[in-house]
């Protein structure tokens, strides 16, 4: 008798080929265990999320956050290493036959320089710093998944690597640092899965998109120099404010007239200021800060040259000068087609078809993209909104919060995706 194992069944060849859903029954059993454990651990994971939320730390400064995550993993009895990228943590959960296959789950742990305006018991205690992008939810969910998976070690084969990554919000991005330190080695994951909150999606739902998903992101730092003087006598000066204004407007031509309209691109300047200027004083220089985002690496490189040449030539033609510096940031994020299709189906199995949606491309960026450039990756969105309770604020705002029922899905689905993916034959 010869057995062949497939993703959802075991085929047994006898005189007649019979399809026996043995594996399917086993996975149903595991799925129900995951849901029960998620429910059991939910109160604890809420407390973990609230602790993280009330003690946020900025990128590259997540000292106490890393220590806290390490202490929780130790209390769960999970082997881990603290110090990746200085403050990151990597944990390992081994099932049966641990060398057979490895997959990775990732969460980010840093916060943003935003002053929280929510009046909640778990409001940020660190003035001017807030978990306004949901990284507290990501970390708490992965700790919950760690707890669940540790309870189910006898239910799967292979190893699950848990990556609690620092510095997602600041260049060069913690993902690039951890990759350089070897986080995708010893053992090497076959693929990696990550999740990110989405307040526009109700808690209980998740969203997926195969292929191109999120844009590359470059930071633009521009200094326009002229000759300052009295505002009533501009003919005696070279006005860098006027030059900078022309530069901002002209930059939009890069997108509207120079790029292929089938390639999404965005140029935005979010900051402009001068030193020494006033209502009647023309300053010597003006500084601009902005971002350039796109979905095509060849066009990205071309646009860098075009932006720099246009700004410098324009400033020179108006009698001034321009220093146009581009800080190259995260690459585009491309979800592996096959892995994402499987993950979406696993999510349907776990949550039901009605709770799994298809997402459009986004011009936002994520350093998870670095992982997607190295191994097959799936980055999906976790619904955290609740209109009835007024939980609707977007990420990166001072009133952002989440429906904590989303943590049930956050930890449960990550556990289910990990075990389901280990069970595939690919």
C-alpha positions in Angstrom: 0.0 0.0 0.0 1.4 3.4 -1.1 0.4 6.7 0.5 0.7 10.1 -1.1 0.2 13.1 1.0 -1.4 16.3 -0.4 -2.4 19.6 1.1 -5.9 18.5 2.3 -6.1 14.7 1.8 -4.3 11.5 2.0 -4.6 9.3 -1.0 -4.4 5.5 -0.4 -3.9 3.2 -3.4 -5.5 -0.2 -3.1 -7.4 -2.2 -5.7 -9.5 0.9 -6.1 -8.3 4.5 -5.5 -10.1 5.9 -2.5 -10.1 9.4 -1.4 -10.1 9.6 2.4 -10.3 13.0 4.0 -8.1 12.0 6.9 -5.9 15.0 6.7 -8.8 17.3 6.3 -10.4 16.0 9.5 -7.1 16.5 11.3 -6.8 20.1 10.1 -10.4 20.8 11.1 -9.5 19.5 14.6 -6.5 21.8 14.7 -8.5 24.7 13.5 -11.0 24.3 16.3 -8.1 24.0 18.8 -6.7 27.3 17.5 -10.0 29.1 17.9 -10.5 27.8 21.4 -6.9 28.7 22.5 -7.3 32.2 20.9 -10.5 32.7 22.9 -8.8 31.4 26.1 -5.7 33.7 25.6 -7.7 36.7 24.4 -7.9 38.5 27.8 -4.1 38.1 28.3 -3.3 39.3 24.8 -5.5 42.3 25.3 -3.5 43.2 28.4 -0.2 42.7 26.4 -1.5 45.0 23.7 -2.5 47.6 26.2 0.9 47.4 27.9 2.7 47.9 24.6 0.3 50.7 23.6 0.9 52.6 26.9 4.7 52.2 26.6 5.5 53.1 23.0 9.1 53.6 21.8 10.4 55.1 18.6 12.4 53.3 15.9 15.8 52.2 17.0 14.9 53.0 20.6 12.7 50.0 21.4 14.8 49.0 24.4 12.0 48.2 26.9 9.7 46.9 24.2 12.3 44.3 23.2 12.8 43.3 26.9 9.1 43.0 27.5 8.6 40.8 24.4 11.5 38.6 25.5 10.1 38.3 29.0 6.7 37.2 27.7 8.3 34.6 25.4 10.4 33.3 28.4 7.2 33.0 30.4 5.7 30.9 27.6 8.7 28.7 27.6 9.6 29.6 24.0 13.2 29.6 22.9 14.2 33.0 21.5 17.1 35.4 20.9 17.0 39.1 22.0 19.2 41.6 20.3 18.5 41.3 16.6 18.9 44.8 15.2 19.8 45.7 18.8 16.2 45.6 20.1 14.5 42.9 18.0 13.5 39.4 19.1 13.5 36.1 17.1 11.8 33.1 18.5 11.6 29.4 17.4 8.7 26.9 17.8 9.6 23.4 16.7 7.1 20.8 15.8 7.7 17.2 14.9 10.6 16.7 12.4 11.7 20.4 12.9 14.2 20.4 10.0 11.7 19.4 7.4 10.4 22.9 6.6 10.6 26.4 8.2 8.3 29.4 7.7 8.5 32.8 9.3 5.9 35.1 10.9 6.7 38.8 11.3 5.5 41.7 13.5 7.0 45.1 13.9 7.4 46.7 17.3 8.2 50.5 17.0 5.9 53.5 17.4 5.5 57.0 15.9 6.3 60.5 17.1 2.7 61.5 17.6 1.0 62.8 20.8 -2.0 60.6 21.6 -5.4 62.3 22.1 -7.4 59.3 23.1 -8.9 59.3 26.6 -8.4 55.6 27.4 -6.9 53.7 30.4 -4.1 52.5 28.2 -3.2 55.9 26.7 0.5 56.4 25.9 2.6 57.3 28.9 5.5 58.4 26.8 4.8 62.0 25.8 4.9 62.7 22.1 5.1 58.9 21.2 2.2 56.7 20.2 1.4 53.4 18.6 -0.6 55.1 15.9 0.2 52.5 13.3 -0.9 49.4 15.1 2.4 47.8 15.8 1.2 47.1 19.3 -1.5 45.0 17.7 1.0 43.2 15.4 3.3 42.4 18.3 0.5 41.3 20.7 -1.0 39.1 17.9 2.3 37.4 17.2 2.8 36.8 20.9 -0.7 35.3 21.0 0.2 33.1 18.0 3.4 32.1 19.7 1.4 30.9 22.7 -1.1 29.0 20.6 1.6 27.4 18.4 3.6 26.4 21.4 0.6 24.5 22.7 0.2 22.7 19.3 3.8 21.5 18.7 2.6 18.0 18.3 0.1 19.0 15.6 2.5 20.1 12.9 5.9 19.2 11.3 8.6 21.8 10.8 9.7 25.0 12.5 8.0 28.4 12.8 10.3 31.4 13.2 8.8 34.4 14.9 10.3 37.8 14.0 9.6 40.7 16.3 11.3 43.4 14.2 12.4 46.9 15.3 12.5 50.1 13.3 9.9 49.7 10.6 9.0 53.4 10.5 12.5 54.8 9.9 15.0 54.3 7.1 16.9 52.2 6.3 14.2 49.9 7.9 14.6 47.3 10.5 13.8 44.5 8.0 16.9 45.4 5.9 19.1 45.3 9.0 17.8 42.0 10.2 18.2 40.4 6.8 21.8 41.6 6.7 22.3 40.0 10.2 21.0 36.7 8.9 17.4 36.5 10.1 16.5 34.6 7.0 19.1 32.0 7.6 19.7 29.1 10.1 17.1 27.9 9.5 16.1 29.5 6.2 12.3 30.0 6.0 10.6 28.8 2.8 8.3 31.8 3.0 7.3 34.7 5.3 3.9 36.0 6.4 3.0 39.3 8.0 -0.1 41.3 8.8 -0.9 45.0 9.2 -4.0 46.7 10.8 -6.6 48.3 8.5 -9.0 50.5 10.4 -11.2 50.9 7.3 -12.0 47.2 7.5 -14.2 46.0 10.3 -12.8 43.8 13.0 -13.3 40.2 12.2 -12.4 40.6 8.5 -9.0 40.4 6.6 -7.9 41.4 3.2 -5.4 40.0 0.7 -3.9 41.0 -2.6 -1.6 38.9 -4.7 1.2 40.5 -6.8 2.1 44.2 -6.6 0.6 45.5 -3.4 2.5 48.5 -1.9 4.8 51.1 -3.3 8.5 51.9 -3.0 9.2 55.0 -0.9 12.0 57.5 -1.2 12.5 60.6 0.9 13.2 63.9 -0.8 15.2 66.6 0.9 15.5 69.9 -1.1 17.4 73.0 -0.2 16.7 76.0 -2.4 19.1 78.9 -2.0 18.7 82.5 -3.1 19.6 85.9 -1.8 17.6 87.3 1.1 16.6 90.9 1.8 13.6 93.3 2.3 10.3 91.9 1.1 9.4 95.3 -0.4 12.3 95.2 -2.7 12.3 91.7 -4.3 14.2 93.1 -7.4 17.3 93.4 -5.2 17.1 89.8 -4.0 16.7 86.3 -5.3 13.6 84.9 -3.7 14.1 81.2 -2.7 10.4 81.1 -1.6 9.2 81.8 -5.1 11.8 79.3 -6.5 10.7 76.6 -4.1 7.1 77.2 -5.0 7.9 76.7 -8.7 9.9 73.5 -7.8 6.9 72.0 -5.9 4.6 72.7 -8.8 7.0 71.5 -11.5 7.7 68.2 -9.7 4.1 67.2 -10.5 5.0 67.2 -14.1 7.3 64.2 -13.4 4.2 62.1 -12.7 1.7 63.7 -15.0 3.9 64.1 -18.1 7.0 61.9 -17.8 5.8 58.7 -16.3 3.9 55.8 -18.0 0.3 56.3 -16.9 0.0 52.6 -16.3 2.7 52.8 -13.5 1.3 54.3 -10.3 3.5 57.2 -9.0 3.1 59.9 -6.3 5.2 62.9 -5.5 4.2 64.8 -2.4 5.9 67.6 -0.4 4.7 67.6 3.2 7.0 70.2 4.7 8.4 73.6 3.7 10.1 76.1 5.8 12.7 78.9 5.8 15.3 80.2 8.1 15.0 84.0 8.9 12.0 84.7 6.7 9.1 86.9 7.8 6.2 88.8 6.5 8.6 91.4 5.0 11.8 89.5 4.9 12.9 87.3 2.0 15.1 84.5 3.5 18.4 83.2 2.0 17.1 79.6 1.7 14.0 77.4 1.9 13.9 73.7 2.8 11.4 71.2 1.4 10.8 67.6 2.5 8.7 65.1 0.5 8.2 61.6 -0.7 8.3 59.8 -4.1 6.5 56.5 -4.5 6.1 54.1 -7.4 5.6 50.5 -8.4 8.4 50.1 -11.0 12.1 50.0 -10.2 13.3 51.1 -13.7 11.0 54.1 -13.6 12.0 54.8 -10.0 15.6 55.2 -11.1 14.7 57.4 -14.1 12.5 59.6 -11.9 15.3 60.2 -9.5 17.4 61.7 -12.3 14.5 63.7 -13.7 13.5 65.2 -10.4 17.0 66.3 -9.5 17.7 67.8 -13.0 14.4 69.6 -13.2 14.7 71.2 -9.7 18.4 72.2 -10.2 17.8 73.6 -13.7 14.7 75.5 -12.6 16.4 77.1 -9.6 19.4 78.1 -11.8 17.1 79.7 -14.4 15.6 81.9 -11.7 19.0 83.0 -10.3 19.3 80.6 -7.4 20.6 77.1 -6.7 19.1 73.9 -5.5 20.5 70.9 -3.6 18.2 68.0 -4.3 18.9 65.0 -2.1 17.1 61.6 -2.5 17.2 59.2 0.4 16.4 55.9 -1.3 13.9 54.0 0.9 12.0 50.8 0.9 11.4 48.8 -2.4 7.9 47.9 -3.6 6.1 45.1 -1.8 5.1 42.2 -4.0 3.1 39.4 -2.6 4.0 36.0 -4.0 1.0 34.9 -6.1 0.9 31.3 -5.0 1.6 31.8 -1.4 -1.0 34.6 -1.2 -3.6 32.6 -3.0 -3.1 29.7 -0.6 -3.1 32.1 2.4 -6.3 33.7 1.2 -8.0 30.2 0.9 -6.7 29.3 4.4 -8.2 32.5 5.7 -11.6 31.6 4.1 -11.4 28.2 5.7 -10.7 29.8 9.1 -13.0 32.9 9.0 -15.6 32.1 6.2 -15.8 33.7 2.7 -17.7 36.7 3.9 -14.9 37.8 6.2 -12.1 37.7 3.5 -11.9 40.5 1.0 -9.7 41.5 -2.0 -7.7 44.6 -1.6 -6.5 47.2 -4.1 -2.9 48.3 -4.6 -1.8 51.0 -2.1 0.8 53.8 -2.4 1.7 53.4 1.2 5.0 51.6 1.9 6.3 49.0 4.3 9.8 47.6 5.0 8.2 44.1 4.9 9.0 44.7 1.2 12.6 43.8 1.9 11.6 40.3 2.9 9.4 40.0 -0.3 12.5 40.7 -2.4 14.3 37.7 -0.9 11.8 34.9 -0.3 8.1 34.3 -1.1 6.1 36.6 1.1 2.4 37.3 1.9 1.5 40.6 3.6 -2.2 40.9 4.4 -4.4 43.4 6.3 -6.2 42.8 9.6 -9.5 44.6 10.1 -9.6 46.6 13.3 -12.4 49.1 12.8 -15.8 49.3 14.5 -18.1 52.1 13.2 -20.7 51.5 15.9 -18.2 52.1 18.6 -16.6 55.1 16.8 -13.3 53.3 16.1 -12.7 54.7 12.7 -9.6 56.9 12.9 -6.9 56.1 10.2 -3.4 55.0 11.1 -0.8 57.7 11.8 -3.4 59.9 13.5 -3.5 61.0 17.1 -6.9 59.3 17.7 -6.1 55.9 16.2 -7.4 53.0 18.2 -8.6 49.4 17.4 -11.4 47.1 18.3 -9.6 44.6 20.4 -11.8 41.8 19.2 -9.4 42.0 16.2 -6.8 40.3 18.3 -8.8 37.1 18.2 -8.3 37.0 14.4 -4.8 38.5 14.6 -3.4 35.6 16.7 -5.7 32.9 15.5 -5.3 33.4 11.8 -1.5 33.8 12.0 -1.4 30.4 13.8 -3.7 28.8 11.3 -1.7 30.2 8.3 1.5 28.9 9.8 0.3 25.4 10.4 -1.6 25.2 7.1 1.4 26.4 5.2 3.7 23.9 6.9 1.3 21.2 5.9 1.5 22.0 2.2 3.6 19.7 0.0 5.1 22.6 -2.0 
